[in-house]
Amino acid sequence: MNKRNVKKGLMPYAILLIVILVVAYVVTFGGSKVNDLTYDKLLSEIREGNVVELVITPHSSEGVYHITGKLEGYGEKETFSTQTPLTDSIINQIVSLDDGLNYKLDTDSDPGSSPILFILVNVLPIILILGLAYWFITKQMSTAGKSMEFGKSKAKLNNEKNKTTFKDVAGLKEEKEEVKELIDFLKNPKRFQKLGARIPKGVLLVGPPGTGKTLLAKAVAGEANVPFYYISGSDFVELFVGVGASRVRDMFKEAKHNAPCLIFIDEIDAVGRQRGTGLGGGHDEREQTLNQLLTEMDGFGANEGIIIIAATNRADVLDPALLRPGRFDRQVIVNLPDVKGREEILEVHSKNKVLAPSVSLKNLAKRTPGFSGADLENLMNEAALLAVRGNKEQITMKEIDEATDRVLMGPAKKSKKYTEEERRMVAFHEAGHAVIGLKLSNASEVQKVTIIPRGNAGGYNLMVPKEEKYTATKTELLEEITGLLGGRVSEELTFGEISTGAHNDFEKATKIARAMVTEYGMSDLGPVQLEQQEGGVFLGRDYGKTRNFSNEVAHEIDLEMRKIIDECYEKAKTILKENSDLVKLIADNLLEYETLTKEQIEYLVKTGRMPDESTIEEKNEDLEDNNEELEEKNEEKEKKKVTRKSKKDVDVIDIEDDSFDDK
């Protein structure tokens, strides 16, 4: 902001200050009239008896008497004033004239003799006026300063005393290995410069929400013990064109002064989207900001000590120029944790929580596939809140089970009342899912079945895969579709009627069937990919789907999808007809107990009745003991393999050495 604009901004406040002073003067002195009299004239008026009031005030600092008063015929605010030398003869002369005259004579003390009175009369008004003026000016200047800082960087320097380290990051073993060399460079850059190595200028962390991308970036800065600048991508973009680019320049300027340092840009897709996209053209402010970011990342040297880490869960929308080598040289995929990673994450988030001895984090990790680190933290926090709400001193599996259901489906709606017919239909629907899961070898394991409504569901079946895999076979997908259709088939076989409760099941089954036909090549149409996601991410996913087939092939795709669904439907019908007694047994117990766990269902299948709590606890203990024995055996096998391998390597080396000596 220039000086002319600052002066224009100060003008209203200066005018207001002048008006206040004028008003104060008018209120204090307005309407008053002071007449000047000479000393001789004053004596003459005293002799003639025209003086009504007389006040004599000595001023030693000035060496004079200030004499004020009123004469006959004066108005209410009319007075006279005169000054005389500070001598005793003056006072004696006036006092001698007072004999026989009828007027009021007062003598004030010298203001200079009282420091407090002197300050109040002479200094305090000046201080008040100067203070008021200073307050107005500083307020205006601060406003002007804020306006001048509009283009300043909003990156925050993280100076936490308890810095995040790799000990606080669980379940990301490979990801931590990828970024460890960044820490080594920030600690000892000469080691890399000696061999001519160029450290990556930028590292892009890509992964679903809640997987720990921000936590990993903070841990890198904490391990390296360097300044850590944090900013969100949305902090760059403003309404006015050019502000974002200015903030980018200021951020890199500040970072260069504090190198070596680390800059973390969260949600970089807010500013790094592809340029020139969308129906209405590009966004000038965002594109200028991105251009400046690209320029700055090319502007500093390879080993200046500035490393940029960015995070996003939408790498497909980023501009290609941002991802090329020399800018974001490396992409680290931060995926959802596996069962071992989930166990480590649960251990981190349960350090400050009091868990009951019966709580097994290993079993909990197996029951929570697809949970991110944020989901697991939320699960443990919900369990702790439920334990406090129940006035318990420890967190038990009961609270953890309820917390898992809350994270997945929301709180239970126990006050929601169903008719008896609806309860029976929901019970048989969920029992159908459970029986299909029990009877198909490749289907998911049933962990819990409940008819208590949660969220939009009247009941739900918690099923997890027996083993976590990265790929799925055709048989597994077909059995998954069969399991999804089990609820509708059970309704039809039991009541001869169908309901809307299978809406979500059909949605999932249809999606899998279409992907099998058009993407995975698992149909009679052959190993051909007929649909794929490509471009157009700003116009909507459906509009951006590329279809490489004619109308005739589209009809064949519909027939293949229907064929898959019909075959799975008939298979589910066959299984449930053969196990109708088991469906009824599970449904009747659901109507009575409302919720059945995996252990209870397995006991029902074997004995036909519900188990006691002691039986389930003993079974859990046996399972844990068996799991520990299996793990110990596996560890011993691995140790033996390593020992054999190492011995073999030693023998080979010895032979080679001997042959070399012989030569």
C-alpha positions as CSV (number, residue, x, y, z in Angstrom):
1,M,0.0,0.0,0.0
2,N,1.5,3.4,-1.0
3,K,1.8,6.6,1.2
4,R,-1.1,8.3,-0.6
5,N,-3.5,5.5,0.3
6,V,-2.3,5.6,3.9
7,K,-2.9,9.4,4.1
8,K,-6.4,8.9,2.7
9,G,-7.1,6.3,5.3
10,L,-5.9,8.6,8.1
11,M,-8.0,11.6,7.0
12,P,-11.4,10.5,8.5
13,Y,-9.7,9.9,11.9
14,A,-7.9,13.3,11.9
15,I,-11.2,15.1,11.1
16,L,-12.9,13.2,13.9
17,L,-10.2,14.2,16.4
18,I,-10.6,17.9,15.5
19,V,-14.3,17.7,15.9
20,I,-14.0,16.1,19.3
21,L,-11.6,18.9,20.5
22,V,-13.8,21.6,19.2
23,V,-16.9,20.2,20.9
24,A,-15.0,19.9,24.2
25,Y,-13.8,23.5,23.9
26,V,-17.3,24.7,23.2
27,V,-18.8,22.8,26.1
28,T,-16.1,24.0,28.5
29,F,-15.6,27.6,27.4
30,G,-18.5,28.3,25.1
31,G,-20.6,31.5,25.9
32,S,-18.0,32.9,28.4
33,K,-16.6,36.5,28.1
34,V,-13.4,37.7,29.8
35,N,-12.6,41.4,30.0
36,D,-9.0,42.6,30.5
37,L,-8.5,45.3,33.2
38,T,-5.4,47.2,34.1
39,Y,-4.4,47.2,37.7
40,D,-5.2,50.9,38.1
41,K,-8.6,50.4,36.6
42,L,-9.2,47.5,39.1
43,L,-8.3,49.7,42.1
44,S,-10.6,52.4,40.7
45,E,-13.5,49.9,40.4
46,I,-12.8,48.6,44.0
47,R,-13.0,52.2,45.4
48,E,-16.2,52.9,43.6
49,G,-17.7,49.6,45.0
50,N,-18.4,48.1,41.6
51,V,-16.5,44.8,42.4
52,V,-18.8,41.9,43.2
53,E,-16.3,39.1,43.4
54,L,-12.5,39.0,43.5
55,V,-10.2,36.0,43.4
56,I,-6.4,36.4,43.8
57,T,-4.1,33.4,42.7
58,P,-0.3,33.7,43.1
59,H,1.8,32.0,40.3
60,S,5.3,31.8,41.6
61,S,6.6,30.2,38.5
62,E,5.5,33.2,36.5
63,G,6.2,35.8,39.2
64,V,2.7,37.4,39.0
65,Y,-0.7,37.4,40.6
66,H,-3.7,36.3,38.5
67,I,-6.7,38.4,39.6
68,T,-10.1,37.5,38.3
69,G,-13.6,38.5,39.4
70,K,-16.9,40.1,38.4
71,L,-18.2,43.6,38.3
72,E,-21.7,44.9,38.7
73,G,-23.7,44.6,35.5
74,Y,-21.8,41.6,34.2
75,G,-23.6,38.6,32.7
76,E,-23.6,35.1,34.2
77,K,-20.5,34.0,32.3
78,E,-18.8,37.4,32.0
79,T,-15.6,38.0,34.1
80,F,-12.6,40.2,34.2
81,S,-8.9,39.3,34.4
82,T,-5.7,41.2,35.3
83,Q,-2.1,40.4,36.3
84,T,0.2,42.2,38.8
85,P,3.7,41.6,40.0
86,L,4.2,39.1,42.8
87,T,4.8,41.5,45.7
88,D,3.3,41.8,49.1
89,S,2.6,45.6,48.6
90,I,0.0,44.7,46.0
91,I,-1.9,42.4,48.2
92,N,-1.8,44.8,51.1
93,Q,-3.1,47.6,48.9
94,I,-6.1,45.5,47.8
95,V,-6.8,44.3,51.3
96,S,-6.6,47.8,52.7
97,L,-9.3,48.9,50.2
98,D,-11.5,46.0,51.4
99,D,-12.4,47.8,54.6
100,G,-15.9,49.0,54.4
101,L,-16.5,47.6,51.0
102,N,-19.0,44.8,50.5
103,Y,-17.6,42.3,47.9
104,K,-16.4,38.7,48.1
105,L,-12.6,38.3,48.3
106,D,-10.9,34.8,47.9
107,T,-7.2,33.9,47.8
108,D,-6.2,30.6,46.1
109,S,-3.0,28.8,46.8
110,D,-0.1,28.7,44.3
111,P,-0.7,25.8,41.8
112,G,3.0,25.5,41.4
113,S,3.4,24.6,45.1
114,S,1.3,21.4,44.6
115,P,3.0,18.8,42.2
116,I,-0.2,16.8,41.9
117,L,-2.3,19.9,41.1
118,F,0.3,21.1,38.6
119,I,0.2,17.7,36.8
120,L,-3.5,17.6,36.8
121,V,-3.8,21.1,35.4
122,N,-0.9,21.3,33.0
123,V,0.4,17.8,32.1
124,L,-2.6,15.5,32.2
125,P,-4.6,17.2,29.4
126,I,-1.6,17.0,27.1
127,I,-1.0,13.3,27.9
128,L,-4.7,12.5,27.2
129,I,-4.6,14.3,23.9
130,L,-1.4,12.7,22.8
131,G,-2.6,9.2,23.9
132,L,-5.8,9.6,22.1
133,A,-4.0,10.6,18.9
134,Y,-1.5,7.7,19.3
135,W,-4.3,5.2,19.6
136,F,-6.0,6.4,16.5
137,I,-2.8,6.4,14.5
138,T,-1.6,3.0,15.6
139,K,-5.0,1.5,14.9
140,Q,-5.1,2.9,11.4
141,M,-1.5,1.8,10.8
142,S,-2.2,-1.8,12.0
143,T,-5.2,-1.9,9.6
144,A,-2.9,-0.7,6.8
145,G,-0.3,-3.3,7.8
146,K,-2.8,-6.1,7.6
147,S,-3.7,-4.9,4.2
148,M,0.0,-4.9,3.2
149,E,0.4,-8.4,4.5
150,F,-2.4,-9.8,2.3
151,G,0.1,-11.3,0.0
152,K,2.3,-12.8,2.8
153,S,2.7,-16.5,3.1
154,K,0.3,-18.3,5.6
155,A,2.7,-21.1,6.2
156,K,3.0,-21.9,9.9
157,L,6.3,-22.8,11.5
158,N,5.8,-25.9,13.7
159,N,7.8,-25.4,16.9
160,E,6.3,-28.2,19.0
161,K,8.3,-29.2,22.1
162,N,7.1,-32.8,21.8
163,K,8.0,-33.4,18.2
164,T,6.5,-36.3,16.2
165,T,9.0,-39.0,15.4
166,F,8.9,-42.4,13.7
167,K,7.9,-44.0,17.0
168,D,4.6,-42.3,16.7
169,V,4.0,-43.6,13.2
170,A,2.8,-47.2,13.1
171,G,1.9,-49.5,10.3
172,L,3.9,-47.6,7.6
173,K,7.2,-49.6,7.5
174,E,7.9,-49.4,3.8
175,E,6.8,-45.7,3.6
176,K,9.2,-44.8,6.4
177,E,12.0,-46.5,4.6
178,E,11.2,-44.4,1.5
179,V,11.6,-41.1,3.4
180,K,14.5,-42.0,5.6
181,E,17.1,-40.8,3.1
182,L,15.4,-37.4,3.2
183,I,16.3,-37.3,7.0
184,D,19.9,-38.4,6.2
185,F,20.2,-35.6,3.7
186,L,18.8,-32.9,6.0
187,K,21.2,-34.1,8.8
188,N,24.3,-34.6,6.6
189,P,24.0,-33.0,3.1
190,K,27.7,-33.2,2.4
191,R,27.5,-37.0,2.3
192,F,25.3,-36.8,-0.7
193,Q,27.1,-33.9,-2.3
194,K,30.3,-35.8,-2.2
195,L,29.1,-38.5,-4.6
196,G,27.1,-36.1,-6.7
197,A,23.7,-37.4,-5.6
198,R,20.7,-35.2,-6.0
199,I,18.1,-35.5,-3.3
200,P,14.5,-35.4,-4.4
201,K,13.1,-31.9,-4.4
202,G,9.6,-33.0,-3.7
203,V,7.9,-36.1,-2.3
204,L,4.2,-36.7,-3.0
205,L,2.3,-38.8,-0.4
206,V,-0.7,-40.3,-2.1
207,G,-3.3,-42.4,-0.3
208,P,-6.9,-42.6,1.1
209,P,-7.9,-40.2,3.8
210,G,-6.8,-41.0,7.3
211,T,-3.8,-43.2,6.4
212,G,-1.2,-41.0,8.1
213,K,0.2,-38.8,5.4
214,T,0.4,-35.7,7.5
215,L,1.7,-37.7,10.5
216,L,4.5,-39.1,8.3
217,A,5.5,-35.7,7.1
218,K,5.7,-34.4,10.7
219,A,7.7,-37.4,11.7
220,V,10.3,-36.6,9.0
221,A,10.7,-33.1,10.3
222,G,10.9,-34.4,13.9
223,E,13.5,-37.0,13.1
224,A,15.6,-34.5,11.1
225,N,15.2,-31.8,13.8
226,V,14.7,-29.0,11.2
227,P,12.1,-26.2,10.8
228,F,8.8,-27.6,9.6
229,Y,6.5,-25.3,7.6
230,Y,2.9,-26.4,7.4
231,I,0.3,-25.0,4.9
232,S,-2.8,-26.2,3.2
233,G,-3.3,-25.9,-0.5
234,S,-6.5,-23.8,0.1
235,D,-4.4,-21.2,1.9
236,F,-2.9,-20.0,-1.4
237,V,-6.1,-19.4,-3.4
238,E,-7.9,-16.1,-2.8
239,L,-10.6,-14.1,-4.5
240,F,-8.1,-11.6,-6.0
241,V,-5.8,-12.7,-8.8
242,G,-2.1,-12.7,-8.0
243,V,-2.4,-13.1,-4.2
244,G,-1.7,-16.8,-4.3
245,A,1.4,-16.4,-6.4
246,S,2.6,-13.7,-4.0
247,R,2.1,-16.1,-1.1
248,V,4.1,-18.8,-2.9
249,R,7.0,-16.4,-3.5
250,D,7.0,-15.3,0.1
251,M,6.9,-18.9,1.4
252,F,9.9,-20.0,-0.6
253,K,11.8,-16.8,0.3
254,E,11.2,-17.4,4.0
255,A,12.2,-21.1,3.6
256,K,15.5,-20.2,2.0
257,H,16.4,-18.1,5.0
258,N,15.8,-21.1,7.3
259,A,17.3,-23.8,5.1
260,P,17.7,-26.7,5.7
261,C,14.0,-27.0,6.2
262,L,10.9,-28.9,5.2
263,I,7.7,-27.5,3.6
264,F,4.6,-29.6,3.9
265,I,1.6,-28.8,1.6
266,D,-1.5,-30.6,2.7
267,E,-4.3,-31.2,0.1
268,I,-2.2,-30.0,-2.7
269,D,-5.0,-30.8,-5.2
270,A,-6.7,-27.6,-4.1
271,V,-4.0,-25.6,-6.0
272,G,-2.3,-28.2,-8.2
273,R,-5.2,-29.3,-10.4
274,Q,-4.8,-29.7,-14.1
275,R,-4.8,-26.3,-15.9
276,G,-7.4,-25.4,-18.5
277,T,-10.0,-28.0,-17.4
278,G,-13.7,-27.7,-16.8
279,L,-16.6,-26.5,-18.9
280,G,-16.0,-22.8,-18.1
281,G,-12.3,-22.8,-18.8
282,G,-9.5,-22.4,-16.2
283,H,-9.5,-20.5,-12.9
284,D,-7.0,-17.6,-13.3
285,E,-6.1,-17.3,-9.6
286,R,-5.5,-21.0,-9.1
287,E,-3.6,-21.4,-12.3
288,Q,-1.3,-18.4,-11.6
289,T,-0.6,-19.8,-8.2
290,L,0.2,-23.2,-9.7
291,N,2.5,-21.6,-12.3
292,Q,4.4,-19.7,-9.5
293,L,4.7,-23.0,-7.5
294,L,6.2,-24.7,-10.6
295,T,8.6,-21.9,-11.2
296,E,9.7,-21.8,-7.5
297,M,10.3,-25.5,-7.4
298,D,12.6,-25.2,-10.4
299,G,14.2,-22.0,-9.1
300,F,16.1,-23.4,-6.1
301,G,19.1,-25.8,-6.5
302,A,19.1,-29.5,-5.9
303,N,21.0,-29.4,-2.6
304,E,19.9,-26.1,-1.1
305,G,18.3,-28.0,1.8
306,I,14.6,-27.3,1.0
307,I,12.5,-30.4,0.6
308,I,8.8,-30.2,-0.2
309,I,6.4,-32.9,1.0
310,A,2.8,-32.8,-0.3
311,A,-0.2,-34.9,0.4
312,T,-3.3,-35.7,-1.6
313,N,-5.9,-38.4,-2.0
314,R,-6.6,-37.4,-5.5
315,A,-3.4,-37.7,-7.5
316,D,-5.4,-38.3,-10.7
317,V,-6.5,-34.6,-10.9
318,L,-2.9,-33.1,-10.4
319,D,-1.3,-31.3,-13.3
320,P,1.4,-33.4,-15.1
321,A,3.9,-30.6,-14.9
322,L,3.8,-30.9,-11.1
323,L,4.6,-34.6,-11.1
324,R,7.5,-34.6,-13.5
325,P,11.1,-35.4,-12.3
326,G,12.7,-32.2,-10.9
327,R,9.6,-31.2,-9.0
328,F,7.9,-34.0,-7.3
329,D,10.5,-36.6,-8.1
330,R,9.1,-39.4,-5.9
331,Q,5.6,-40.6,-5.1
332,V,5.0,-42.6,-2.0
333,I,1.8,-44.6,-1.9
334,V,0.4,-44.6,1.7
335,N,-2.2,-47.4,1.6
336,L,-4.6,-48.7,4.2
337,P,-2.7,-50.8,6.8
338,D,-2.7,-54.6,6.7
339,V,-3.5,-56.8,9.7
340,K,0.0,-56.4,11.2
341,G,-0.1,-52.6,10.6
342,R,-3.5,-52.3,12.2
343,E,-2.2,-54.2,15.3
344,E,0.7,-51.7,15.6
345,I,-1.6,-48.7,15.2
346,L,-3.9,-50.1,17.9
347,E,-1.0,-50.5,20.2
348,V,0.0,-46.8,19.7
349,H,-3.5,-45.5,20.3
350,S,-4.1,-47.7,23.4
351,K,-1.0,-46.6,25.3
352,N,-2.8,-44.2,27.5
353,K,-6.0,-46.3,27.8
354,V,-6.7,-48.9,30.5
355,L,-7.6,-52.2,28.7
356,A,-9.1,-55.2,30.3
357,P,-6.9,-58.4,30.2
358,S,-9.4,-60.1,27.9
359,V,-8.9,-57.5,25.2
360,S,-6.8,-58.8,22.4
361,L,-5.5,-56.2,19.9
362,K,-4.4,-59.0,17.6
363,N,-7.9,-60.3,17.2
364,L,-9.3,-56.8,16.9
365,A,-6.9,-56.1,14.1
366,K,-8.2,-59.2,12.3
367,R,-11.8,-58.0,12.7
368,T,-11.2,-54.5,11.2
369,P,-10.1,-54.9,7.6
370,G,-10.3,-51.7,5.6
371,F,-9.9,-49.5,8.6
372,S,-7.5,-46.6,8.3
373,G,-5.3,-45.3,11.1
374,A,-7.8,-42.5,11.8
375,D,-10.6,-45.0,12.0
376,L,-8.7,-47.1,14.5
377,E,-7.9,-44.1,16.6
378,N,-11.6,-43.1,16.5
379,L,-12.5,-46.7,17.4
380,M,-10.3,-46.8,20.6
381,N,-11.6,-43.3,21.6
382,E,-15.2,-44.3,21.2
383,A,-14.5,-47.4,23.3
384,A,-13.0,-45.3,26.0
385,L,-16.0,-42.9,25.9
386,L,-18.4,-45.9,26.2
387,A,-16.5,-47.2,29.2
388,V,-16.6,-43.8,31.0
389,R,-20.3,-43.6,30.2
390,G,-20.9,-47.0,31.8
391,N,-18.8,-46.1,34.9
392,K,-16.3,-48.8,34.2
393,E,-12.6,-48.8,35.3
394,Q,-11.4,-50.7,32.2
395,I,-12.2,-50.9,28.5
396,T,-13.6,-54.4,27.7
397,M,-14.4,-56.1,24.5
398,K,-18.0,-55.2,24.9
399,E,-17.2,-51.5,24.5
400,I,-14.8,-52.2,21.7
401,D,-17.5,-54.2,19.8
402,E,-20.0,-51.4,20.2
403,A,-17.3,-48.8,19.1
404,T,-16.6,-50.9,16.0
405,D,-20.3,-50.9,15.1
406,R,-20.5,-47.1,15.7
407,V,-17.6,-46.4,13.4
408,L,-19.0,-48.6,10.7
409,M,-22.7,-47.9,10.9
410,G,-23.4,-45.3,13.5
411,P,-25.0,-45.5,16.9
412,A,-27.7,-48.1,17.6
413,K,-31.3,-46.9,17.3
414,K,-32.8,-49.0,20.1
415,S,-35.8,-46.6,20.5
416,K,-36.8,-47.3,16.9
417,K,-39.7,-49.8,17.0
418,Y,-40.5,-52.4,14.4
419,T,-43.6,-54.4,13.9
420,E,-43.2,-58.1,14.8
421,E,-43.5,-59.0,11.1
422,E,-40.7,-56.5,10.2
423,R,-38.5,-58.0,12.9
424,R,-39.0,-61.5,11.6
425,M,-38.3,-60.5,8.1
426,V,-35.1,-58.6,9.1
427,A,-34.0,-61.6,11.2
428,F,-34.4,-64.1,8.4
429,H,-32.8,-61.7,6.0
430,E,-29.6,-61.5,8.1
431,A,-29.7,-65.2,8.8
432,G,-29.7,-65.9,5.1
433,H,-26.5,-63.8,4.8
434,A,-24.9,-65.7,7.7
435,V,-25.7,-69.2,6.4
436,I,-24.3,-68.4,2.9
437,G,-21.1,-67.1,4.6
438,L,-20.9,-70.3,6.7
439,K,-21.4,-72.7,3.8
440,L,-19.3,-71.2,1.1
441,S,-15.6,-71.9,1.5
442,N,-14.4,-68.7,-0.3
443,A,-17.0,-66.4,1.3
444,S,-16.2,-64.0,4.1
445,E,-16.4,-65.1,7.7
446,V,-19.3,-64.0,9.8
447,Q,-18.2,-61.9,12.8
448,K,-21.5,-60.6,14.0
449,V,-25.1,-60.6,13.0
450,T,-27.6,-58.1,14.5
451,I,-31.2,-56.9,13.9
452,I,-30.7,-53.7,15.9
453,P,-31.1,-50.8,13.4
454,R,-28.0,-48.6,12.9
455,G,-27.9,-45.7,10.5
456,N,-30.1,-46.5,7.4
457,A,-29.9,-50.2,7.9
458,G,-32.6,-52.3,9.7
459,G,-29.9,-54.8,10.7
460,Y,-26.5,-55.8,9.4
461,N,-24.1,-58.7,9.0
462,L,-20.4,-58.0,9.8
463,M,-18.3,-60.2,7.6
464,V,-14.6,-60.1,7.0
465,P,-12.4,-62.0,4.6
466,K,-10.7,-65.1,5.9
467,E,-7.4,-63.9,4.5
468,E,-6.5,-60.4,3.3
469,K,-5.6,-60.5,-0.4
470,Y,-4.6,-58.0,-3.0
471,T,-6.3,-59.9,-5.8
472,A,-9.6,-61.8,-6.1
473,T,-10.4,-64.9,-8.2
474,K,-13.5,-65.4,-10.2
475,T,-14.8,-68.0,-7.7
476,E,-14.4,-65.6,-4.8
477,L,-16.2,-62.8,-6.6
478,L,-19.1,-65.1,-7.5
479,E,-19.4,-66.3,-3.9
480,E,-19.3,-62.7,-2.7
481,I,-22.3,-62.0,-5.0
482,T,-24.0,-65.1,-3.7
483,G,-23.5,-64.0,-0.1
484,L,-25.0,-60.5,-1.0
485,L,-28.1,-62.1,-2.5
486,G,-28.6,-64.5,0.5
487,G,-30.8,-62.0,2.3
488,R,-33.3,-61.5,-0.5
489,V,-33.4,-65.3,-1.1
490,S,-34.1,-66.0,2.5
491,E,-37.0,-63.6,2.5
492,E,-38.5,-65.2,-0.6
493,L,-38.2,-68.8,0.7
494,T,-39.5,-68.0,4.2
495,F,-42.3,-65.5,3.6
496,G,-43.0,-65.9,-0.1
497,E,-42.6,-62.1,-0.2
498,I,-39.7,-59.7,-0.8
499,S,-39.0,-56.3,0.7
500,T,-36.8,-53.3,0.0
501,G,-34.2,-54.4,2.6
502,A,-31.9,-55.8,-0.1
503,H,-31.4,-52.5,-1.9
504,N,-27.8,-52.0,-0.8
505,D,-27.0,-55.7,-1.4
506,F,-28.2,-55.4,-5.0
507,E,-26.2,-52.3,-5.6
508,K,-23.0,-54.0,-4.5
509,A,-23.7,-57.2,-6.4
510,T,-24.5,-55.4,-9.6
511,K,-21.3,-53.3,-9.3
512,I,-19.2,-56.5,-8.9
513,A,-20.9,-58.3,-11.8
514,R,-20.5,-55.3,-14.2
515,A,-16.8,-55.0,-13.3
516,M,-16.4,-58.8,-13.9
517,V,-17.8,-58.4,-17.4
518,T,-16.4,-55.0,-18.5
519,E,-13.1,-54.6,-16.7
520,Y,-11.9,-58.0,-15.4
521,G,-12.7,-60.1,-18.5
522,M,-14.4,-62.8,-16.3
523,S,-17.3,-63.6,-18.7
524,D,-18.1,-65.4,-22.0
525,L,-17.2,-62.1,-23.8
526,G,-13.6,-63.0,-23.2
527,P,-10.5,-61.2,-21.7
528,V,-11.4,-57.8,-23.1
529,Q,-11.6,-54.6,-21.1
530,L,-14.7,-52.8,-22.4
531,E,-14.8,-49.9,-19.9
532,Q,-12.2,-47.9,-18.2
533,Q,-11.9,-44.7,-16.2
534,E,-10.1,-42.1,-18.3
535,G,-9.8,-38.3,-18.0
536,G,-12.7,-35.9,-17.5
537,V,-12.4,-36.0,-13.8
538,F,-13.8,-32.5,-13.5
539,L,-17.0,-33.4,-15.5
540,G,-18.1,-36.3,-13.3
541,R,-17.0,-39.9,-13.2
542,D,-19.8,-41.2,-15.4
543,Y,-19.0,-38.8,-18.2
544,G,-15.4,-39.6,-18.1
545,K,-15.9,-43.4,-18.5
546,T,-14.6,-44.6,-21.9
547,R,-16.7,-47.3,-23.6
548,N,-15.0,-49.4,-26.3
549,F,-18.0,-51.3,-27.6
550,S,-21.0,-51.0,-29.9
551,N,-24.7,-51.2,-29.0
552,E,-24.8,-54.9,-29.8
553,V,-22.0,-55.5,-27.3
554,A,-23.8,-53.4,-24.8
555,H,-26.7,-55.8,-25.1
556,E,-24.4,-58.7,-24.6
557,I,-22.9,-57.1,-21.5
558,D,-26.4,-56.8,-20.0
559,L,-27.1,-60.4,-20.7
560,E,-23.8,-61.5,-19.1
561,M,-24.5,-59.4,-16.0
562,R,-28.0,-60.9,-15.7
563,K,-26.5,-64.4,-16.2
564,I,-24.0,-63.9,-13.4
565,I,-26.7,-62.5,-11.0
566,D,-29.2,-65.3,-11.9
567,E,-26.7,-68.1,-11.4
568,C,-25.6,-66.7,-8.0
569,Y,-29.3,-66.2,-7.0
570,E,-30.1,-69.9,-7.8
571,K,-27.0,-71.0,-6.0
572,A,-28.0,-69.1,-2.9
573,K,-31.5,-70.5,-3.2
574,T,-30.1,-74.1,-3.3
575,I,-27.9,-73.5,-0.3
576,L,-30.6,-72.0,1.9
577,K,-33.2,-74.7,0.9
578,E,-30.7,-77.4,2.0
579,N,-30.0,-75.5,5.3
580,S,-33.5,-74.2,6.1
581,D,-33.3,-75.5,9.7
582,L,-30.0,-73.6,10.3
583,V,-31.6,-70.4,8.9
584,K,-34.5,-70.8,11.2
585,L,-32.3,-71.5,14.2
586,I,-30.2,-68.4,13.7
587,A,-33.2,-66.3,12.9
588,D,-35.1,-67.4,16.1
589,N,-32.0,-66.7,18.2
590,L,-31.7,-63.3,16.6
591,L,-35.3,-62.5,17.5
592,E,-34.5,-63.5,21.1
593,Y,-31.0,-62.0,21.6
594,E,-31.0,-59.4,18.7
595,T,-27.2,-59.8,18.3
596,L,-25.1,-62.9,17.7
597,T,-21.3,-63.0,17.6
598,K,-19.0,-65.4,15.6
599,E,-18.5,-67.7,18.6
600,Q,-22.2,-67.9,19.3
601,I,-23.0,-68.7,15.7
602,E,-20.4,-71.4,15.5
603,Y,-21.7,-72.9,18.8
604,L,-25.2,-72.8,17.4
605,V,-24.2,-74.7,14.3
606,K,-22.5,-77.4,16.3
607,T,-24.9,-77.9,19.3
608,G,-28.1,-76.2,18.2
609,R,-28.2,-74.0,21.3
610,M,-26.7,-70.8,22.7
611,P,-23.5,-71.1,24.7
612,D,-22.8,-69.8,28.1
613,E,-20.4,-66.9,28.6
614,S,-17.8,-69.1,30.3
615,T,-17.8,-71.5,27.3
616,I,-17.0,-68.6,24.9
617,E,-14.2,-67.3,27.2
618,E,-12.6,-70.7,27.4
619,K,-12.9,-71.1,23.6
620,N,-11.3,-67.7,23.1
621,E,-8.4,-68.6,25.4
622,D,-7.9,-71.8,23.6
623,L,-7.8,-70.0,20.2
624,E,-5.3,-67.5,21.5
625,D,-3.1,-70.3,22.9
626,N,-3.3,-72.1,19.5
627,N,-2.4,-68.9,17.7
628,E,0.6,-68.2,19.9
629,E,1.8,-71.8,19.4
630,L,1.5,-71.5,15.6
631,E,3.3,-68.2,15.6
632,E,6.1,-69.6,17.7
633,K,6.4,-72.6,15.3
634,N,6.5,-70.3,12.3
635,E,9.2,-68.1,13.9
636,E,11.3,-71.2,14.6
637,K,10.9,-72.4,11.0
638,E,12.0,-68.9,9.7
639,K,15.0,-69.0,12.0
640,K,16.1,-72.4,10.8
641,K,15.7,-71.2,7.1
642,V,17.9,-68.2,7.8
643,T,20.5,-70.3,9.6
644,R,20.6,-72.9,6.8
645,K,20.9,-70.1,4.2
646,S,23.7,-68.3,6.0
647,K,25.6,-71.6,6.4
648,K,25.2,-72.3,2.7
649,D,26.5,-68.8,1.9
650,V,29.6,-69.4,4.1
651,D,30.4,-72.7,2.5
652,V,30.3,-71.1,-1.0
653,I,32.5,-68.3,0.1
654,D,35.1,-70.7,1.6
655,I,35.2,-72.8,-1.6
656,E,35.7,-69.8,-3.7
657,D,38.5,-68.6,-1.4
658,D,40.2,-72.0,-1.5
659,S,40.1,-72.1,-5.3
660,F,41.6,-68.6,-5.5
661,D,44.4,-69.6,-3.2
662,D,45.1,-72.7,-5.3
663,K,45.4,-70.5,-8.4
